[in-house]
Amino acid sequence: MALRVELGGHTMEFDTAAGLFSPAHADRGTLAMLACADLAPGQRVLDLGCGRGLSSVFLAREYGVSVYAVDKNEYASETLNMLRDQGLDSRVYPIQADAAALPVPPGTMDALVCVNAYHNFGMEAGFFETRLKPLLKPGAQVGLVLCGRKAESVKPDDANENPVFWSAAEWRRWFESEGLGIDVCEELRCTERAWKEWMTVSMPELSDEEYERVKLNPDLALIKIVGNI
């Protein structure tokens, strides 16, 4: 599937795949998180669970940073071809790797970003603190968009242990316990629209009428976290 998008004044083309969270759009979680990025040219950014690299290309073009674009799926060689076409193969480095065993030297990354992927690999207690934090420089910025739920859906006797349905407060406690100093932790108002955009691609068999009748779980929320170590 080919995707052509405008980001930061640049027209970019990507090869995408139906297994991605937002294979046919520059998803709204990515845009919301990157709007808070405070990066300088020449810095190194670790982009975890990057899929086909849309967020990585945006970071390289908009901020002039070098991006280590990590995904466990076999996209790396195809992504490299796309980067060559974009003239970015010297600034974005696609890496096929498990997040628990990244081939990245310690203390070398200026920032870490991850959009809608962290729950797939990082929910073992101590994972961020022992696996990811050591790769970052002191004071490095961290930007995350996480699947979660709205604060008003949390009940006093709720013992929810499923991170896909954690509230912003629950995600905040988790990452603070892992050594992340948090500046922003909030629900994104674009959650419903982001999920519906994903559904148009993940369930293409739906007619327009069926699509309009789909009722999303009203408790769902995308959570944005921005902080520093």
Backbone as a chain_set.jsonl record, in Angstrom:
{"seq": "MALRVELGGHTMEFDTAAGLFSPAHADRGTLAMLACADLAPGQRVLDLGCGRGLSSVFLAREYGVSVYAVDKNEYASETLNMLRDQGLDSRVYPIQADAAALPVPPGTMDALVCVNAYHNFGMEAGFFETRLKPLLKPGAQVGLVLCGRKAESVKPDDANENPVFWSAAEWRRWFESEGLGIDVCEELRCTERAWKEWMTVSMPELSDEEYERVKLNPDLALIKIVGNI", "coords": {"N": [[0.847, -1.193, 0.0], [0.636, 2.153, -0.916], [1.469, 5.312, 0.436], [0.986, 8.735, 0.538], [1.903, 11.69, 2.004], [1.651, 14.926, 3.589], [3.849, 16.501, 5.63], [5.018, 18.784, 7.909], [5.473, 20.625, 5.859], [6.643, 19.12, 3.919], [6.414, 16.819, 1.233], [5.878, 13.419, 1.336], [6.466, 9.98, 0.499], [5.443, 6.681, 1.234], [5.814, 3.141, 1.634], [3.415, 1.137, 2.994], [1.803, -1.085, 5.409], [-0.894, -3.326, 6.134], [-0.873, -4.278, 8.738], [-0.034, -2.288, 10.434], [-0.604, 0.284, 12.926], [-1.672, 2.648, 11.836], [-1.859, 2.462, 8.785], [-2.591, 3.92, 6.521], [-2.582, 6.592, 6.994], [-1.049, 9.577, 8.335], [-0.851, 9.076, 11.494], [-2.832, 10.406, 14.192], [-1.912, 10.306, 16.799], [0.876, 10.2, 16.493], [1.342, 12.752, 15.335], [0.475, 14.429, 17.412], [2.267, 13.834, 19.494], [4.751, 14.49, 18.325], [4.432, 17.183, 18.058], [5.214, 18.193, 20.45], [7.874, 17.863, 20.526], [11.234, 18.713, 21.294], [13.841, 19.257, 19.818], [17.212, 19.276, 18.491], [19.261, 19.997, 15.604], [21.364, 17.347, 14.502], [21.187, 15.774, 16.769], [20.658, 12.489, 18.234], [18.028, 10.215, 17.812], [15.975, 7.707, 19.134], [13.618, 5.718, 17.736], [11.103, 3.782, 18.571], [9.296, 0.848, 17.633], [8.515, 1.706, 15.069], [7.243, 1.005, 12.715], [6.817, 1.46, 9.282], [8.312, 3.736, 9.221], [7.357, 6.405, 9.123], [7.177, 8.371, 11.186], [9.876, 8.54, 11.781], [11.045, 9.584, 9.449], [9.791, 12.077, 9.375], [10.876, 13.268, 11.71], [13.61, 13.383, 11.02], [13.584, 15.08, 8.769], [12.232, 17.412, 9.7], [13.572, 18.248, 12.027], [16.251, 17.796, 11.627], [17.631, 15.706, 12.793], [19.392, 12.611, 13.585], [17.995, 9.466, 13.144], [17.316, 6.432, 14.702], [15.609, 3.92, 13.631], [13.546, 1.646, 14.842], [12.066, -1.527, 14.539], [10.424, -4.622, 15.116], [9.507, -6.158, 13.053], [9.927, -7.333, 9.633], [10.779, -5.023, 8.08], [12.99, -3.549, 7.526], [14.826, -3.617, 5.254], [13.16, -2.857, 3.132], [12.345, -0.375, 4.054], [14.766, 0.978, 3.969], [15.165, 1.26, 1.213], [13.112, 3.076, 0.631], [14.053, 5.258, 2.097], [16.377, 5.904, 0.712], [15.233, 6.825, -1.641], [14.092, 9.121, -0.606], [16.305, 10.53, 0.01], [17.409, 10.258, 2.518], [18.915, 8.266, 3.642], [21.273, 8.55, 4.996], [20.629, 9.643, 7.373], [18.485, 8.434, 8.638], [18.248, 5.36, 10.144], [17.242, 2.263, 9.597], [16.393, -0.419, 11.713], [16.049, -3.779, 12.368], [14.982, -5.27, 15.145], [14.618, -6.638, 18.47], [13.08, -4.909, 21.106], [14.067, -5.448, 23.591], [16.682, -6.1, 23.256], [18.476, -4.152, 22.015], [20.693, -3.065, 19.455], [22.357, -0.822, 20.32], [24.694, 1.479, 21.491], [25.348, 2.215, 24.972], [24.22, 5.25, 26.557], [24.042, 7.002, 24.328], [21.876, 8.143, 22.994], [19.885, 11.004, 22.364], [17.192, 11.334, 22.568], [14.07, 9.557, 22.922], [11.374, 8.117, 21.213], [8.065, 6.778, 20.983], [5.224, 5.451, 19.574], [2.082, 4.262, 20.126], [2.953, 1.626, 20.577], [4.326, 0.751, 22.812], [3.14, -0.947, 24.747], [3.386, -3.413, 23.613], [5.904, -4.428, 24.112], [7.129, -3.413, 26.438], [6.197, -3.944, 29.076], [7.144, -5.406, 31.21], [8.113, -5.217, 34.563], [10.513, -2.795, 35.332], [11.543, -2.637, 32.782], [11.809, -0.256, 31.178], [13.58, 1.168, 32.804], [15.853, -0.481, 32.988], [16.41, -1.477, 30.414], [16.009, 0.496, 28.435], [16.468, 3.152, 29.403], [19.294, 3.159, 30.034], [20.394, 3.5, 27.488], [20.099, 6.113, 26.869], [21.198, 9.55, 26.935], [22.09, 11.555, 29.841], [19.39, 13.545, 30.909], [17.963, 13.205, 28.579], [15.241, 13.486, 26.247], [11.955, 12.068, 26.333], [9.283, 10.872, 24.473], [6.028, 9.696, 24.303], [3.197, 7.952, 22.986], [0.417, 6.334, 24.129], [-1.767, 3.503, 24.403], [-4.837, 3.599, 26.169], [-7.22, 4.46, 28.764], [-10.032, 6.58, 29.575], [-9.983, 8.917, 32.286], [-12.348, 9.152, 33.779], [-13.464, 6.677, 33.613], [-12.339, 5.059, 35.481], [-12.884, 3.212, 38.376], [-13.385, 3.345, 41.991], [-12.815, 0.827, 43.2], [-11.371, -0.468, 41.316], [-9.194, -2.773, 40.013], [-7.581, -2.89, 37.758], [-5.247, -4.47, 35.688], [-4.396, -4.468, 33.138], [-2.402, -3.014, 30.838], [-3.17, -1.86, 28.413], [-5.485, -0.674, 28.989], [-4.977, 1.311, 30.852], [-5.29, 4.336, 32.704], [-4.35, 7.846, 32.268], [-3.213, 8.656, 34.687], [-2.447, 6.195, 35.778], [-0.567, 5.304, 33.886], [1.288, 7.37, 34.256], [2.189, 6.879, 36.91], [3.411, 4.407, 36.476], [5.601, 4.978, 34.697], [6.982, 6.942, 36.161], [7.826, 5.383, 38.276], [9.735, 3.986, 36.948], [11.774, 5.695, 36.566], [11.416, 7.976, 34.971], [11.11, 11.407, 34.529], [8.258, 13.295, 34.384], [6.801, 15.693, 32.309], [4.522, 16.274, 30.784], [1.42, 14.687, 30.814], [-1.299, 13.425, 29.468], [-4.67, 12.921, 28.217], [-5.466, 12.434, 24.789], [-7.456, 14.393, 22.703], [-8.114, 13.536, 20.238], [-8.694, 10.848, 20.078], [-11.001, 9.207, 19.334], [-11.337, 9.844, 16.622], [-8.863, 9.044, 15.616], [-8.937, 6.226, 16.009], [-11.097, 5.558, 14.382], [-10.114, 6.249, 11.881], [-8.117, 4.34, 11.666], [-9.726, 2.052, 11.535], [-10.915, 2.275, 9.006], [-9.027, 1.275, 7.324], [-8.161, -1.164, 8.437], [-10.491, -2.646, 8.387], [-11.62, -2.856, 5.636], [-13.834, -3.877, 4.391], [-16.127, -2.787, 5.421], [-19.03, -0.923, 4.76], [-19.799, 2.56, 4.03], [-22.038, 3.21, 5.48], [-22.13, 1.178, 7.436], [-19.724, 1.73, 8.708], [-20.286, 4.223, 9.896], [-22.067, 3.4, 11.806], [-20.616, 2.034, 13.638], [-19.752, 1.617, 16.99], [-17.506, 2.868, 19.165], [-15.595, 1.834, 22.009], [-16.425, 3.808, 24.661], [-14.701, 4.357, 26.702], [-12.092, 4.313, 25.834], [-8.872, 5.817, 25.338], [-6.204, 7.704, 23.933], [-3.039, 8.251, 25.282], [-0.787, 10.808, 25.97], [2.594, 11.2, 26.772], [5.251, 13.177, 27.825], [8.565, 13.675, 28.732], [11.638, 13.689, 30.703], [14.753, 12.003, 31.362]], "CA": [[0.0, 0.0, 0.0], [1.418, 3.382, -1.004], [0.944, 6.423, 1.225], [1.587, 10.034, 0.232], [1.452, 12.595, 3.054], [2.314, 16.214, 3.772], [4.223, 16.691, 7.031], [6.003, 19.832, 8.104], [5.781, 21.287, 4.605], [7.329, 18.185, 3.022], [5.634, 15.736, 0.662], [6.63, 12.18, 1.522], [5.802, 8.768, 0.058], [5.825, 5.522, 2.026], [5.154, 1.854, 1.468], [2.885, 0.781, 4.302], [1.256, -2.432, 5.504], [-2.158, -3.334, 6.869], [-0.678, -4.62, 10.135], [0.374, -1.135, 11.223], [-1.72, 0.969, 13.593], [-2.276, 3.608, 10.908], [-1.118, 2.251, 7.554], [-2.988, 4.795, 5.423], [-2.637, 7.976, 7.458], [-0.113, 10.038, 9.358], [-1.826, 8.963, 12.571], [-2.964, 11.6, 15.019], [-1.046, 10.171, 17.961], [2.216, 10.614, 16.071], [1.388, 14.198, 15.155], [0.328, 15.078, 18.715], [3.503, 13.662, 20.251], [5.829, 15.229, 17.696], [4.202, 18.617, 18.264], [5.881, 18.572, 21.703], [9.308, 17.542, 20.447], [12.17, 19.83, 21.46], [15.053, 18.611, 19.337], [18.17, 20.139, 17.802], [19.957, 19.308, 14.525], [22.515, 16.547, 14.87], [20.896, 14.869, 17.87], [20.287, 11.114, 17.895], [16.705, 9.868, 18.334], [15.587, 6.3, 19.051], [12.188, 5.634, 17.413], [10.771, 2.381, 18.821], [8.029, 0.423, 17.055], [8.289, 2.774, 14.085], [6.564, 0.537, 11.514], [7.526, 1.743, 8.039], [9.233, 4.842, 9.393], [6.808, 7.729, 8.872], [7.604, 9.298, 12.243], [11.331, 8.699, 11.684], [11.327, 10.498, 8.341], [9.368, 13.409, 9.806], [11.868, 13.775, 12.659], [14.854, 13.707, 10.31], [13.371, 16.239, 7.895], [11.779, 18.607, 10.404], [14.484, 18.657, 13.088], [17.641, 17.589, 11.256], [18.237, 14.736, 13.703], [19.635, 11.258, 13.106], [16.983, 8.624, 13.763], [17.503, 4.984, 14.707], [14.213, 3.521, 13.457], [13.541, 0.244, 15.264], [10.833, -2.307, 14.531], [10.754, -6.05, 15.142], [9.071, -6.778, 11.806], [10.931, -7.383, 8.573], [10.602, -3.879, 7.208], [14.208, -2.742, 7.463], [15.395, -3.473, 3.913], [12.214, -2.08, 2.325], [12.404, 1.001, 4.547], [16.013, 1.565, 3.474], [14.937, 1.681, -0.172], [12.318, 4.294, 0.687], [14.914, 6.332, 2.599], [17.248, 6.296, -0.398], [14.413, 7.649, -2.532], [13.869, 10.394, 0.066], [17.599, 11.15, 0.271], [17.583, 10.286, 3.977], [19.55, 7.04, 4.112], [22.406, 8.87, 5.872], [20.112, 10.253, 8.604], [17.548, 7.506, 9.261], [18.866, 4.041, 10.103], [16.261, 1.232, 9.96], [16.965, -1.528, 12.467], [15.133, -4.84, 12.765], [15.496, -5.745, 16.43], [13.741, -6.715, 19.63], [13.332, -3.771, 21.987], [14.782, -5.91, 24.783], [18.091, -6.351, 22.926], [18.77, -3.19, 20.959], [22.127, -2.919, 19.145], [22.636, 0.608, 20.482], [25.629, 1.686, 22.601], [24.763, 2.955, 26.103], [24.477, 6.669, 26.718], [24.292, 7.649, 23.041], [20.665, 8.703, 22.402], [19.408, 12.269, 22.93], [15.744, 11.279, 22.754], [13.374, 8.314, 22.595], [9.951, 8.276, 20.928], [7.353, 5.522, 20.737], [3.814, 5.765, 19.352], [1.122, 3.144, 20.055], [3.649, 0.347, 20.489], [5.055, 0.4, 24.029], [2.502, -2.061, 25.458], [3.755, -4.671, 22.96], [7.219, -4.948, 24.503], [7.765, -2.782, 27.582], [5.405, -3.99, 30.301], [7.831, -6.094, 32.308], [8.586, -4.244, 35.553], [11.928, -2.486, 35.203], [12.002, -2.66, 31.39], [12.296, 1.061, 30.764], [14.714, 1.585, 33.625], [17.046, -1.311, 32.791], [16.673, -1.771, 29.006], [15.972, 1.671, 27.561], [17.101, 4.319, 30.028], [20.757, 3.168, 29.894], [20.795, 3.892, 26.138], [19.873, 7.55, 26.724], [22.083, 10.478, 27.627], [21.448, 12.255, 30.954], [18.512, 14.628, 30.487], [17.344, 12.906, 27.29], [13.795, 13.644, 26.17], [11.175, 10.872, 26.015], [7.926, 11.174, 24.024], [5.265, 8.457, 24.143], [1.74, 7.911, 22.872], [0.085, 5.032, 24.693], [-3.17, 3.12, 24.459], [-5.306, 3.664, 27.545], [-8.643, 4.721, 28.993], [-10.345, 7.877, 30.144], [-9.916, 8.966, 33.751], [-13.66, 8.981, 34.402], [-13.868, 5.267, 33.585], [-11.68, 4.355, 36.587], [-13.735, 3.099, 39.56], [-12.588, 3.28, 43.23], [-12.377, -0.54, 43.512], [-10.854, -1.009, 40.061], [-7.84, -3.34, 40.124], [-7.19, -3.179, 36.385], [-3.82, -4.727, 35.49], [-4.146, -4.516, 31.696], [-1.877, -1.689, 30.496], [-3.865, -1.282, 27.275], [-6.615, 0.083, 29.53], [-4.566, 2.167, 31.954], [-5.571, 5.764, 32.58], [-3.15, 8.68, 32.249], [-2.609, 8.621, 36.023], [-1.799, 4.889, 35.949], [0.651, 5.331, 33.072], [2.239, 8.265, 34.917], [2.806, 6.17, 38.042], [4.277, 3.359, 35.948], [6.847, 5.514, 34.177], [7.719, 7.594, 37.251], [8.495, 4.321, 39.035], [10.826, 3.497, 36.097], [12.83, 6.701, 36.498], [11.145, 9.041, 33.993], [10.514, 12.637, 35.034], [7.195, 13.583, 33.424], [6.358, 17.087, 32.176], [3.164, 16.268, 30.233], [0.737, 13.392, 30.796], [-2.683, 13.831, 29.214], [-5.45, 12.236, 27.201], [-5.568, 13.141, 23.515], [-8.84, 14.584, 22.303], [-8.308, 12.979, 18.896], [-8.725, 9.387, 20.175], [-12.061, 8.574, 18.536], [-11.057, 10.02, 15.195], [-7.698, 8.213, 15.284], [-9.354, 4.836, 15.911], [-11.957, 5.387, 13.209], [-9.243, 6.267, 10.708], [-7.479, 3.021, 11.608], [-10.73, 1.068, 11.13], [-11.194, 2.363, 7.57], [-8.037, 0.466, 6.617], [-8.103, -2.519, 8.992], [-11.731, -3.334, 8.023], [-12.053, -2.205, 4.398], [-15.092, -4.442, 3.913], [-17.239, -2.008, 5.953], [-19.595, 0.137, 3.932], [-19.852, 3.845, 4.722], [-23.149, 3.158, 6.434], [-21.689, 0.335, 8.555], [-18.675, 2.473, 9.403], [-20.912, 5.254, 10.722], [-22.805, 2.774, 12.909], [-19.673, 1.428, 14.582], [-19.674, 2.294, 18.277], [-16.246, 2.604, 19.839], [-15.631, 1.811, 23.474], [-16.303, 5.208, 25.078], [-13.657, 4.502, 27.723], [-10.768, 4.32, 25.219], [-8.171, 7.097, 25.196], [-4.774, 7.717, 23.672], [-2.37, 9.019, 26.339], [0.504, 11.386, 25.571], [3.544, 11.48, 27.856], [6.518, 13.802, 27.448], [9.384, 13.886, 29.94], [13.1, 13.569, 30.593], [15.353, 11.148, 32.379]], "C": [[0.88, 1.239, 0.0], [0.711, 4.492, -0.239], [1.71, 7.682, 0.862], [1.034, 11.038, 1.228], [2.252, 13.892, 3.006], [2.593, 16.374, 5.261], [5.283, 17.779, 7.102], [6.412, 20.516, 6.815], [6.489, 20.4, 3.601], [6.337, 17.156, 2.508], [6.46, 14.468, 0.728], [5.802, 10.997, 1.061], [6.361, 7.575, 0.827], [5.151, 4.28, 1.47], [4.711, 1.424, 2.854], [2.298, -0.617, 4.253], [0.046, -2.44, 6.409], [-1.985, -3.674, 8.34], [-0.31, -3.453, 11.018], [-0.843, -0.46, 11.838], [-2.415, 1.913, 12.627], [-1.57, 3.526, 9.561], [-1.467, 3.208, 6.435], [-3.042, 6.258, 5.81], [-1.398, 8.296, 8.282], [-0.932, 10.104, 10.64], [-1.713, 10.108, 13.569], [-2.133, 11.52, 16.296], [0.373, 10.608, 17.655], [2.317, 12.131, 15.979], [1.306, 14.924, 16.495], [1.609, 14.983, 19.531], [4.624, 14.499, 19.659], [5.659, 16.736, 17.833], [4.897, 19.115, 19.526], [7.389, 18.345, 21.652], [10.151, 18.812, 20.545], [13.556, 19.306, 21.119], [15.917, 19.593, 18.562], [18.871, 19.342, 16.706], [21.187, 18.554, 15.039], [22.281, 15.601, 16.036], [20.504, 13.49, 17.353], [18.974, 10.757, 18.593], [16.45, 8.388, 18.104], [14.077, 6.239, 18.88], [11.782, 4.171, 17.483], [9.393, 2.03, 18.269], [7.587, 1.355, 15.949], [7.528, 2.317, 12.85], [7.41, 0.805, 10.282], [8.315, 3.046, 8.089], [8.686, 6.233, 9.143], [7.281, 8.729, 9.905], [9.101, 9.561, 12.167], [11.715, 9.691, 10.594], [10.935, 11.928, 8.721], [10.407, 14.032, 10.74], [13.147, 14.208, 11.951], [14.695, 14.962, 9.468], [13.098, 17.51, 8.694], [12.81, 19.133, 11.386], [15.958, 18.463, 12.742], [18.372, 16.62, 12.159], [18.561, 13.439, 12.96], [18.711, 10.318, 13.866], [17.329, 7.155, 13.594], [16.11, 4.378, 14.787], [14.087, 2.02, 13.676], [12.147, -0.359, 15.159], [11.211, -3.778, 14.473], [10.38, -6.754, 13.836], [10.098, -6.592, 10.696], [10.731, -6.259, 7.566], [11.926, -3.203, 6.836], [14.73, -2.537, 6.038], [14.484, -2.648, 3.01], [12.245, -0.612, 2.747], [13.655, 1.695, 4.039], [15.868, 2.039, 2.034], [14.134, 2.973, -0.221], [13.176, 5.474, 1.129], [15.875, 6.817, 1.519], [16.494, 7.199, -1.363], [14.184, 9.039, -1.947], [15.174, 11.158, 0.301], [17.929, 11.216, 1.745], [18.321, 9.063, 4.517], [20.791, 7.3, 4.958], [21.945, 9.504, 7.185], [19.092, 9.394, 9.331], [18.073, 6.095, 9.056], [17.852, 2.987, 10.538], [16.942, 0.028, 10.598], [15.866, -2.53, 12.784], [15.684, -5.458, 14.045], [14.377, -5.825, 17.445], [14.091, -5.57, 20.559], [14.092, -4.167, 23.243], [16.268, -6.129, 24.516], [18.502, -5.444, 21.774], [20.275, -3.07, 20.716], [22.544, -1.45, 19.169], [23.595, 0.781, 21.662], [24.982, 2.486, 23.727], [25.143, 4.432, 26.08], [24.678, 7.45, 25.438], [23.075, 8.375, 22.46], [20.229, 9.981, 23.132], [17.916, 12.254, 23.207], [15.237, 9.895, 22.371], [11.924, 8.655, 22.316], [9.343, 6.907, 20.653], [5.865, 5.843, 20.667], [3.01, 4.473, 19.199], [1.789, 1.771, 19.972], [4.196, -0.132, 21.83], [4.462, -0.815, 24.746], [2.859, -3.421, 24.847], [5.058, -5.254, 23.476], [7.712, -4.465, 25.861], [7.101, -2.95, 28.926], [5.965, -4.887, 31.397], [8.371, -5.039, 33.274], [10.091, -4.05, 35.405], [12.416, -2.397, 33.777], [12.555, -1.307, 30.961], [13.58, 1.42, 31.509], [15.988, 0.811, 33.299], [17.41, -1.528, 31.325], [16.8, -0.522, 28.142], [16.698, 2.873, 28.149], [18.621, 4.313, 29.894], [21.248, 3.586, 28.505], [20.764, 5.402, 25.944], [20.923, 8.363, 27.468], [21.369, 11.087, 28.824], [20.628, 13.441, 30.445], [17.805, 14.389, 29.171], [15.831, 13.033, 27.361], [13.135, 12.326, 25.772], [9.767, 11.318, 25.634], [7.194, 9.893, 23.694], [3.809, 8.766, 23.843], [1.334, 6.481, 23.172], [-1.41, 4.761, 24.589], [-3.623, 3.137, 25.915], [-6.794, 3.888, 27.643], [-8.821, 6.072, 29.659], [-10.368, 7.815, 31.67], [-11.261, 8.681, 34.393], [-14.153, 7.543, 34.381], [-13.265, 4.461, 34.737], [-12.578, 4.395, 37.822], [-12.868, 2.94, 40.816], [-12.048, 1.888, 43.541], [-11.774, -1.241, 42.296], [-9.415, -1.481, 40.244], [-7.308, -3.715, 38.747], [-5.679, -3.347, 36.259], [-3.458, -4.805, 34.013], [-3.675, -3.152, 31.23], [-2.553, -1.048, 29.295], [-5.054, -0.444, 27.757], [-6.217, 0.845, 30.79], [-4.957, 3.616, 31.661], [-4.254, 6.537, 32.531], [-2.44, 8.629, 33.599], [-1.873, 7.307, 36.265], [-0.516, 4.804, 35.123], [1.702, 6.235, 33.709], [2.953, 7.561, 36.062], [3.791, 5.118, 37.549], [5.629, 3.927, 35.508], [7.645, 6.297, 35.224], [8.451, 6.555, 38.09], [9.682, 3.743, 38.277], [11.911, 4.56, 35.888], [12.65, 7.779, 35.462], [10.512, 10.237, 34.695], [9.523, 13.156, 34.006], [6.784, 15.054, 33.476], [4.917, 17.174, 31.698], [2.626, 14.846, 30.285], [-0.746, 13.685, 30.647], [-3.34, 12.948, 28.169], [-5.488, 13.095, 25.935], [-7.03, 13.223, 23.09], [-9.15, 13.955, 20.952], [-8.513, 11.47, 18.906], [-9.761, 8.756, 19.25], [-11.773, 8.678, 17.045], [-9.881, 9.155, 14.757], [-8.097, 6.759, 15.109], [-10.228, 4.603, 14.688], [-11.137, 5.42, 11.92], [-8.537, 4.928, 10.536], [-8.465, 1.977, 11.092], [-11.004, 1.108, 9.63], [-10.219, 1.515, 6.755], [-8.044, -0.973, 7.121], [-9.351, -3.325, 8.662], [-12.306, -2.705, 6.757], [-13.384, -2.714, 3.87], [-16.308, -3.656, 4.414], [-17.72, -0.983, 4.928], [-19.581, 1.437, 4.719], [-20.927, 3.841, 5.788], [-22.761, 2.336, 7.662], [-20.628, 1.041, 9.393], [-19.269, 3.511, 10.344], [-21.641, 4.659, 11.912], [-21.883, 2.16, 13.955], [-19.59, 2.268, 15.854], [-18.364, 1.907, 18.959], [-16.464, 2.549, 21.337], [-15.439, 3.237, 23.981], [-15.223, 5.441, 26.127], [-12.264, 4.628, 27.12], [-10.186, 5.729, 25.149], [-6.737, 6.82, 24.782], [-4.142, 8.677, 24.691], [-1.025, 9.51, 25.818], [1.338, 11.67, 26.813], [4.807, 12.087, 27.25], [7.309, 14.063, 28.725], [10.857, 13.749, 29.636], [13.604, 12.604, 31.639], [16.324, 11.971, 33.224]], "O": [[1.778, 1.361, 0.834], [-0.516, 4.589, -0.271], [2.94, 7.694, 0.876], [-0.18, 11.226, 1.298], [3.357, 13.952, 2.467], [1.663, 16.382, 6.068], [6.316, 17.702, 6.437], [7.558, 20.944, 6.675], [6.897, 20.871, 2.539], [5.502, 16.669, 3.27], [7.592, 14.425, 0.247], [4.58, 10.995, 1.208], [7.567, 7.462, 1.047], [4.058, 4.35, 0.907], [5.519, 1.352, 3.779], [2.288, -1.262, 3.205], [-0.035, -1.651, 7.351], [-2.881, -3.383, 9.132], [-0.273, -3.598, 12.239], [-1.964, -0.604, 11.349], [-3.645, 1.967, 12.607], [-0.778, 4.404, 9.219], [-0.709, 3.309, 5.47], [-3.505, 7.085, 5.025], [-0.774, 7.404, 8.856], [-1.639, 11.087, 10.863], [-0.647, 10.693, 13.76], [-1.698, 12.546, 16.82], [1.004, 11.3, 18.454], [3.268, 12.726, 16.487], [1.992, 15.926, 16.696], [1.997, 15.948, 20.19], [5.369, 15.148, 20.394], [6.632, 17.484, 17.735], [5.145, 20.312, 19.668], [8.095, 18.606, 22.627], [9.824, 19.843, 19.957], [14.341, 18.957, 22.0], [15.434, 20.6, 18.046], [19.059, 18.134, 16.853], [21.938, 19.045, 15.882], [23.096, 14.71, 16.273], [20.08, 13.331, 16.208], [18.821, 10.963, 19.797], [16.68, 7.874, 17.009], [13.333, 6.655, 19.767], [12.075, 3.4, 16.57], [8.443, 2.8, 18.411], [6.423, 1.753, 15.891], [7.191, 3.147, 12.005], [8.58, 0.426, 10.233], [8.929, 3.425, 7.092], [9.467, 7.167, 8.964], [7.737, 9.817, 9.554], [9.553, 10.67, 12.451], [12.595, 10.531, 10.784], [11.663, 12.875, 8.423], [10.773, 15.195, 10.574], [13.7, 15.267, 12.245], [15.58, 15.817, 9.457], [13.665, 18.563, 8.403], [12.921, 20.346, 11.567], [16.828, 18.917, 13.485], [19.595, 16.69, 12.288], [18.072, 13.201, 11.856], [18.648, 10.365, 15.094], [17.6, 6.69, 12.486], [15.503, 4.324, 15.856], [14.465, 1.221, 12.82], [11.17, 0.223, 15.63], [12.208, -4.14, 13.85], [10.891, -7.837, 13.552], [11.021, -5.787, 10.817], [10.542, -6.495, 6.373], [11.965, -2.373, 5.927], [15.043, -1.411, 5.652], [14.96, -1.836, 2.217], [12.178, 0.284, 1.906], [13.612, 2.881, 3.711], [16.384, 3.096, 1.671], [14.433, 3.864, -1.016], [13.041, 6.573, 0.592], [16.153, 8.013, 1.426], [17.025, 8.2, -1.844], [14.091, 10.02, -2.684], [15.148, 12.306, 0.743], [18.643, 12.117, 2.185], [18.348, 8.847, 5.728], [21.316, 6.374, 5.577], [22.774, 9.864, 8.021], [18.853, 9.598, 10.521], [18.317, 5.678, 7.923], [17.62, 2.827, 11.736], [17.941, -0.479, 10.087], [14.862, -2.175, 13.401], [16.735, -6.099, 14.026], [13.337, -5.18, 17.311], [15.269, -5.286, 20.78], [14.698, -3.316, 23.894], [17.037, -6.324, 25.457], [18.835, -5.918, 20.688], [21.049, -2.984, 21.67], [23.02, -0.908, 18.171], [23.318, 0.264, 22.745], [24.148, 3.352, 23.461], [26.232, 4.809, 25.645], [25.397, 8.449, 25.43], [23.228, 9.153, 21.518], [20.208, 10.028, 24.362], [17.421, 13.064, 23.99], [15.872, 9.164, 21.61], [11.301, 9.392, 23.079], [10.012, 6.0, 20.158], [5.31, 6.436, 21.591], [3.226, 3.696, 18.27], [1.242, 0.854, 19.359], [4.503, -1.316, 21.973], [5.206, -1.627, 25.297], [2.662, -4.458, 25.48], [5.308, -6.447, 23.303], [8.644, -5.06, 26.403], [7.391, -2.186, 29.847], [5.306, -5.098, 32.415], [9.013, -4.078, 32.85], [10.849, -5.019, 35.359], [13.592, -2.11, 33.555], [13.664, -1.233, 30.432], [14.54, 1.912, 30.915], [17.081, 1.376, 33.329], [18.58, -1.74, 31.008], [17.613, -0.487, 27.218], [17.465, 3.536, 27.452], [19.203, 5.371, 29.659], [22.403, 3.985, 28.36], [21.327, 5.921, 24.979], [21.464, 7.931, 28.486], [20.139, 11.135, 28.829], [21.114, 14.244, 29.648], [17.108, 15.279, 28.682], [15.214, 12.735, 28.383], [13.683, 11.563, 24.977], [9.127, 12.058, 26.382], [7.674, 9.088, 22.896], [3.248, 9.723, 24.376], [1.832, 5.536, 22.56], [-2.223, 5.682, 24.676], [-2.87, 2.732, 26.801], [-7.547, 3.553, 26.728], [-7.886, 6.632, 30.231], [-10.724, 6.795, 32.26], [-11.32, 8.037, 35.44], [-15.136, 7.211, 35.042], [-13.639, 3.307, 34.946], [-12.987, 5.468, 38.266], [-11.74, 2.455, 40.726], [-10.95, 1.761, 44.084], [-11.682, -2.468, 42.261], [-8.53, -0.695, 40.584], [-6.655, -4.747, 38.592], [-4.917, -2.473, 36.672], [-2.334, -5.17, 33.67], [-4.465, -2.208, 31.223], [-2.525, 0.175, 29.155], [-5.567, 0.395, 27.017], [-7.032, 1.007, 31.698], [-4.95, 4.054, 30.511], [-3.18, 5.967, 32.725], [-1.212, 8.568, 33.655], [-0.806, 7.293, 36.879], [0.499, 4.294, 35.597], [2.887, 5.901, 33.701], [4.176, 7.635, 36.175], [4.869, 4.949, 38.12], [6.677, 3.416, 35.902], [8.874, 6.307, 35.169], [9.56, 6.803, 38.562], [10.541, 3.089, 38.87], [12.853, 4.349, 35.124], [13.619, 8.444, 35.093], [9.496, 10.096, 35.376], [9.905, 13.431, 32.869], [6.462, 15.588, 34.537], [4.165, 18.041, 32.145], [3.295, 13.908, 29.852], [-1.386, 14.143, 31.594], [-2.672, 12.314, 27.351], [-5.536, 14.323, 26.005], [-7.749, 12.224, 23.118], [-10.313, 13.851, 20.564], [-8.508, 10.854, 17.84], [-9.432, 7.865, 18.467], [-11.946, 7.714, 16.3], [-9.892, 8.595, 13.661], [-7.649, 6.11, 14.163], [-10.114, 3.57, 14.03], [-11.44, 4.694, 10.973], [-8.374, 4.437, 9.419], [-8.091, 1.112, 10.3], [-11.298, 0.07, 9.037], [-10.532, 1.088, 5.644], [-7.943, -1.906, 6.325], [-9.3, -4.555, 8.651], [-13.37, -2.086, 6.803], [-14.001, -2.081, 3.013], [-17.408, -3.833, 3.891], [-16.923, -0.274, 4.313], [-19.377, 1.429, 5.932], [-20.747, 4.402, 6.869], [-23.027, 2.741, 8.794], [-20.632, 0.963, 10.621], [-18.803, 3.661, 11.473], [-21.82, 5.333, 12.926], [-22.332, 1.804, 15.045], [-19.382, 3.48, 15.797], [-18.151, 0.74, 19.288], [-17.403, 3.146, 21.865], [-14.381, 3.824, 23.751], [-14.867, 6.585, 26.413], [-11.332, 5.014, 27.825], [-10.905, 6.703, 24.931], [-6.127, 5.842, 25.213], [-4.651, 9.773, 24.925], [-0.226, 8.734, 25.294], [0.872, 12.287, 27.77], [5.356, 11.564, 26.281], [6.774, 14.612, 29.689], [11.273, 13.698, 28.478], [12.969, 12.404, 32.675], [16.943, 11.439, 34.146]]}, "num_chains": 1, "name": "protein.A"}
